[in-house]
Amino acid sequence: MLARELLERYSSGERDFRAANLKGADLSGVNLSGANLCEANLKAANLHSANLSHADLSWADLREANLTDTDLTQTNLSGAKLNRAELAEAQLKSASLAGADLNWAKLPEAQLQQASLQEANLTDAELDGANLSQANLDGANLRRTSLNHAELQQVELNNANLRRVKLNQAELSQADLRQSDLTEADLMAANLQEANLSNSNLRRADLREADLKAANLNRANLWSADLREANLLEADLSEAYLIDADFDDANLHRATMPDGSVHD
């Protein structure tokens, strides 16, 4: 299907374009709000600044597509292929990306507040400066993902793979990171106030200067973690594994230690 035919049919009121072949099509700046593009082939398509809000793009092929500054508010992208797609500054508020493949995708400054990303693959993706506040990433794969300076307040990352993730200076206050794997994660100067890290794996994680005030680290594995100059005021470290962890110049005032005692 040619882009011109699609736009003519859309303007006449048609909305069902499922499985359409629009590979490499130039659809920059167009309005396709509410369109059904389920299983459509949009590989390498140019959708820069397009309006795809409330559209159905579930299981669509968007590999290498240009979606920079595209409006994908409340769009269904469940199971979509977005490998190496460009999504810088895209609007993805309340979008569904459950099970989507975003391997190597670029989403700097993207807006993903309250988005659903359960079981999504974000391996090696770039989300520096993105806003994922209150998003659901339970079970997602974020191995080596870059989230430096990202906003992740109250995010759900239960059972997520965050090995070697980059979260330098990220905002993670009240985040749910229970049972997540943060092995060798970069959390330097991250804000983890009141975050739930119980039963999480933080082996060899870099938590220098991180703010862990009132954080829940019950039964967390902090083997060889670097916590120099970290703020652990009133943190819960009960039953945590702290062998070879570095707490030089860390604030442990009123923190609950592994043996249940409260630090001076």
Disulfide bonds with the S-S distance in Angstrom:
none
